[in-house]
Amino acid sequence: SVTSSLGTPAYETGDQSSNITLTSGNVTLVNGTLQNWVNGDTTTSNATHSWYWGVVSAAGIWIKFDYGSGNTKLITENKFYTSGGYSSAGGTWQWQGSNNDSDWTDIGSTWDKVCSTTLTVTAMSGNTNSYRYYRMLGISGTTLDPWDKEIEFKVTPITTTVVAAGTLISDTQTAPAATTEVSGVILY
């Protein structure tokens, strides 16, 4: 039997760059690298520790977070750290999840990436599925150009318990004569 239980959700903080690989589609960075977004630095605004993309249409832009082969996460919230300075939205976005990197499922509602110093997005709060890939998909609006310093995810730990217990049942067999070879069939 296999059973799963959910733990208490908590933010994964610190350097996650060895656990998450970031890629993008239709994104032209002005400075820094996307991988800087998960390096654990919530305070520094420069090309070594953060990134920015300038002012462009958000529609069709995507940023993908890959947890790697055999790894899935149940994410219910995220937090952005930026250099701030803007009160308007930096585009409307949709979170999506996938386990095969081709079939994407919308998670929660769309949300606006307001470029305040810290932005908590609860759009994924109803997520009940674990995914290997998460994607931020641009729906509409325009991106802004503050430094994006860090993104952190609130993850619900899942404990899976496998009980492999059973009893082998067999009929007694007696060889009719001395044998040099034995064979058998086990049905599982």
C-alpha positions in Angstrom: 0.0 0.0 0.0 1.1 3.6 -0.6 -0.1 6.5 1.5 0.8 10.2 1.4 0.4 12.9 4.0 0.9 16.6 3.8 3.1 18.6 6.1 3.1 22.2 7.1 3.8 24.6 4.2 6.9 26.7 4.6 9.0 29.0 2.4 12.2 27.4 1.0 14.8 30.2 1.5 18.5 30.5 0.9 20.4 29.5 -2.3 18.1 27.2 -4.4 20.2 27.5 -7.6 21.4 23.9 -7.3 17.7 22.7 -6.9 15.9 24.9 -9.5 16.9 25.6 -13.1 15.4 28.6 -14.8 14.7 29.0 -18.5 12.6 31.5 -20.4 10.7 32.1 -23.6 10.5 35.4 -25.4 12.5 37.1 -22.6 15.3 39.5 -23.4 17.3 40.3 -20.3 18.8 43.8 -20.0 21.2 42.8 -17.2 22.0 39.8 -15.0 20.8 36.2 -15.4 17.6 34.5 -14.6 19.4 32.0 -12.4 20.3 34.9 -10.1 16.6 34.9 -9.1 17.0 31.8 -6.9 20.5 32.5 -5.4 19.2 33.4 -2.0 20.1 37.1 -2.1 17.0 39.2 -1.3 18.9 42.5 -0.9 21.4 43.1 -3.7 20.5 44.9 -7.0 23.3 44.2 -9.5 24.0 41.9 -12.4 25.9 39.5 -10.2 23.0 38.9 -7.8 19.8 39.9 -9.6 18.4 40.6 -13.1 16.0 42.8 -15.0 14.3 42.8 -18.4 13.3 46.4 -19.2 9.9 47.6 -20.4 8.3 45.1 -22.9 4.9 43.5 -23.5 4.3 40.7 -21.0 1.9 38.8 -23.3 3.5 35.4 -24.3 6.6 35.8 -22.1 7.3 32.8 -19.8 9.8 31.9 -17.2 10.1 28.2 -16.3 11.3 26.7 -12.9 12.5 23.1 -13.3 13.1 21.0 -10.1 14.9 18.3 -12.0 14.2 14.7 -13.0 12.4 12.7 -10.3 11.6 15.8 -8.2 8.2 17.4 -7.7 7.0 20.2 -5.4 3.6 21.2 -4.1 3.8 25.0 -4.2 1.0 27.2 -2.8 2.5 30.7 -2.7 5.5 32.7 -3.8 7.3 35.9 -2.8 9.1 38.4 -5.0 11.9 40.7 -3.8 12.6 43.6 -6.2 14.3 47.0 -6.0 10.7 48.4 -6.1 10.0 52.0 -6.9 6.9 51.4 -9.0 3.2 51.5 -7.9 1.7 50.1 -11.1 1.5 46.5 -12.3 4.3 44.9 -14.2 2.0 42.8 -16.3 -0.7 40.2 -15.6 0.5 36.7 -15.1 -0.7 33.1 -14.7 1.1 30.3 -12.8 1.1 26.9 -14.5 2.4 23.4 -13.6 3.5 20.5 -15.6 5.2 17.1 -15.1 6.2 16.6 -18.8 7.1 20.2 -19.9 4.5 20.1 -22.6 1.0 19.8 -21.0 0.5 22.8 -18.7 -2.3 23.3 -16.1 -3.3 26.7 -14.9 -2.9 27.1 -11.2 -5.3 29.5 -9.5 -6.2 32.9 -10.9 -4.2 35.5 -12.8 -2.3 38.1 -10.8 -0.5 41.4 -11.3 3.2 41.6 -10.7 3.2 44.9 -8.8 6.8 46.0 -8.4 6.9 46.8 -4.7 9.9 45.9 -2.6 8.3 42.6 -1.5 5.3 41.1 -3.2 3.5 38.0 -1.9 1.4 36.1 -4.5 -1.3 33.8 -3.1 -2.8 32.9 -6.5 -1.6 29.3 -6.1 -3.1 28.8 -2.6 -5.6 26.2 -3.9 -2.9 24.1 -5.6 -3.2 20.4 -4.6 -0.8 18.9 -7.2 2.9 18.4 -7.2 4.8 19.4 -10.3 8.3 19.1 -11.6 7.9 22.3 -13.7 6.3 25.6 -12.8 5.9 28.4 -15.3 5.1 32.1 -14.9 3.2 32.9 -18.1 2.6 36.5 -19.2 -1.0 37.2 -20.1 -1.2 41.0 -20.7 0.2 44.4 -19.8 3.8 45.6 -19.7 6.8 44.6 -17.7 8.6 47.2 -15.6 12.3 47.4 -15.1 13.2 47.2 -11.4 15.9 44.7 -10.4 14.3 41.3 -9.6 16.4 40.1 -6.7 14.8 36.9 -5.5 11.8 34.6 -5.8 10.9 32.2 -3.0 8.3 29.5 -3.0 6.1 28.2 -0.2 6.2 24.4 -0.4 4.0 21.8 1.2 6.1 18.8 2.1 4.6 15.4 1.1 5.6 12.3 2.9 4.9 9.0 1.0 4.9 5.8 2.9 5.2 2.5 1.1 4.3 -0.7 2.9 5.6 -3.7 1.0 4.4 -6.5 3.3 2.9 -9.8 2.2 2.9 -13.6 2.6 4.2 -16.1 0.1 1.7 -18.9 -0.3 2.7 -22.1 -2.2 1.6 -25.7 -2.7 4.2 -28.2 -1.5 5.9 -30.0 -4.4 7.9 -33.2 -4.2 10.3 -34.2 -7.0 9.5 -37.7 -8.4 13.3 -38.5 -8.6 16.7 -37.0 -8.0 16.9 -33.8 -10.0 19.8 -31.6 -11.3 17.6 -28.7 -12.3 14.7 -26.9 -10.7 12.3 -24.2 -12.2 9.2 -22.5 -10.9 6.7 -19.8 -11.5 5.8 -17.1 -9.0 2.7 -15.0 -9.5 2.7 -11.6 -8.0 
